[in-house]
Amino acid sequence: MCSTFLTFIYVAGTLTAAILQVASLVTQSWFVGDEQLSVGTAKRLYGLFFSCTTQNVTENQCILIWNRLSSQEKAAAVCFILAVAFSALSFIWGCVNCFACCCRSCLTMPLAILAGIGFVLNFTGACLMASSQGISISEFVNEAKEQSFGLSMWICVASVAVTLVNTVVGIILALASKVCPC
């Protein structure tokens, strides 16, 4: 009973993490900065796929946007996409584990590993995105206080937190399935 309850929590956490990861990828405001214009100062939004999520955009325009990204931003995007893939795999494996009638203790073991890999990829992507703007980990809190993070970055931070909690739940689930395999 305990492992069944934890499995549902794990699956819900994985689904939440995947939704947050996709939302952070497709929203357009990773960082907010000032941009000098001839008429004054305006807020500038920095995003990974800034224009690819709008209507009337061709594939060639998205390729141009990808080519304009720095190598750190490209690496961050790859990390985020892989994190989404691992979250999807974790979700599928968690659903299989929920409905399995035998060998649940064997099926539970990979859940913590999949969530852990997703967490590492998500955290690495967030660090790469911050460093692409010249923000070190020690400056992260100060930048958050100065409100230079946009909505996408906050969604990404939330997804990192959810994947970390989900990794812990996966570890507890793996241990609980050995003690109470029901």
C-alpha positions in Angstrom: 0.0 0.0 0.0 2.8 2.5 0.9 4.6 2.0 -2.4 1.4 2.3 -4.4 0.7 5.7 -2.7 4.3 6.9 -3.3 4.0 5.8 -7.0 1.0 8.0 -7.5 2.9 10.9 -5.9 6.0 10.1 -8.1 3.8 10.0 -11.3 2.1 13.3 -10.4 5.5 14.9 -9.7 6.9 13.7 -13.0 4.0 15.1 -14.9 4.3 18.4 -13.1 8.0 18.6 -13.8 7.5 17.8 -17.5 4.8 20.5 -17.8 7.0 23.0 -16.1 10.0 22.1 -18.3 8.0 22.5 -21.5 6.5 25.7 -20.3 10.0 27.2 -19.5 11.2 26.2 -23.0 8.4 27.8 -24.9 7.8 30.9 -22.9 9.7 33.9 -24.1 11.1 35.7 -21.0 14.2 34.0 -19.6 15.9 37.3 -18.7 14.7 40.9 -18.6 17.1 43.6 -19.3 17.2 47.3 -20.3 17.7 48.1 -24.0 18.5 51.6 -25.1 16.3 52.9 -27.8 16.4 56.3 -29.6 13.3 57.4 -27.7 14.4 56.0 -24.3 14.8 52.7 -22.4 12.6 49.7 -22.9 12.6 46.2 -21.4 14.1 43.5 -23.5 13.2 39.9 -23.1 15.7 37.2 -23.7 14.4 33.7 -24.6 15.5 30.4 -26.1 12.9 30.0 -28.7 11.5 33.6 -28.5 9.7 33.7 -31.8 9.2 30.0 -32.6 6.1 29.8 -30.5 4.2 32.5 -32.2 1.9 32.0 -35.2 3.0 32.4 -38.8 6.6 31.4 -38.2 8.4 29.2 -40.7 10.9 26.5 -39.9 13.6 28.6 -41.5 13.0 31.4 -39.0 13.3 29.0 -36.1 16.6 27.7 -37.6 17.9 31.2 -37.8 16.9 31.8 -34.1 18.7 28.6 -33.2 21.8 29.7 -35.1 21.8 33.1 -33.2 21.9 31.4 -29.8 25.3 31.2 -28.0 26.9 27.8 -27.5 25.9 27.9 -23.8 22.3 28.6 -24.7 22.3 25.8 -27.2 23.8 23.4 -24.6 21.1 24.6 -22.1 18.4 24.0 -24.7 19.7 20.5 -25.3 19.8 19.8 -21.6 16.2 21.0 -21.2 15.0 18.9 -24.1 16.8 15.8 -22.7 15.3 16.6 -19.3 11.8 16.6 -20.8 12.6 13.3 -22.5 13.7 11.8 -19.2 10.6 13.2 -17.5 8.4 11.6 -20.2 10.2 8.3 -19.8 9.8 8.5 -16.0 6.1 9.2 -16.4 5.6 6.2 -18.7 7.7 3.9 -16.4 5.8 5.2 -13.4 2.5 4.5 -15.0 3.7 1.0 -15.9 4.7 0.5 -12.3 1.3 1.8 -11.1 -0.6 -0.8 -13.1 1.9 -3.7 -12.8 0.5 -6.7 -10.9 3.8 -8.5 -10.3 7.5 -7.6 -9.9 6.8 -4.1 -8.6 9.9 -4.1 -6.6 12.0 -4.7 -9.8 10.0 -2.1 -11.8 10.5 0.6 -9.1 14.3 0.7 -9.1 14.8 2.7 -12.3 12.4 5.4 -11.2 14.9 7.2 -8.9 17.6 6.9 -11.6 15.4 8.4 -14.3 14.3 11.3 -12.0 17.9 11.8 -10.9 19.1 12.1 -14.5 16.3 14.5 -15.3 17.2 16.6 -12.3 20.9 16.8 -13.3 20.0 17.7 -16.8 17.5 20.3 -15.7 19.9 21.9 -13.1 22.7 21.9 -15.7 20.5 23.6 -18.2 19.5 26.3 -15.6 23.1 26.9 -14.7 24.1 27.2 -18.4 21.3 29.7 -19.1 22.4 31.8 -16.1 26.0 31.6 -17.1 25.2 32.6 -20.7 24.1 36.0 -19.2 27.2 36.3 -17.1 25.5 35.2 -13.9 27.6 32.9 -11.6 26.0 30.7 -9.0 27.2 33.0 -6.3 25.4 35.9 -8.0 22.2 34.0 -8.6 20.5 35.2 -5.5 21.4 38.8 -6.1 20.2 38.6 -9.7 16.9 37.2 -8.4 16.6 40.1 -6.0 17.2 42.6 -8.8 14.4 41.0 -10.8 16.4 40.4 -13.9 15.0 36.9 -14.2 12.0 36.5 -16.4 9.0 34.2 -16.1 10.8 31.3 -18.0 13.7 31.3 -15.6 11.3 31.1 -12.6 9.4 28.3 -14.2 12.7 26.6 -14.8 13.8 27.0 -11.1 10.4 25.6 -10.1 10.9 22.6 -12.4 14.4 22.0 -10.9 12.8 22.0 -7.4 10.1 19.6 -8.5 12.6 17.2 -10.1 14.7 17.3 -7.0 11.7 16.4 -4.8 10.7 13.8 -7.3 14.2 12.2 -7.1 13.9 12.0 -3.3 10.4 10.5 -3.7 11.8 8.0 -6.2 14.6 7.0 -3.8 12.1 6.6 -1.0 9.8 4.6 -3.3 12.6 2.3 -4.3 13.5 1.6 -0.7 9.8 1.2 0.3 9.2 -1.3 -2.6 11.9 -3.5 -1.1 10.3 -3.4 2.4 6.6 -3.4 1.3 6.4 -4.6 -2.3 2.6 -4.3 -2.5 
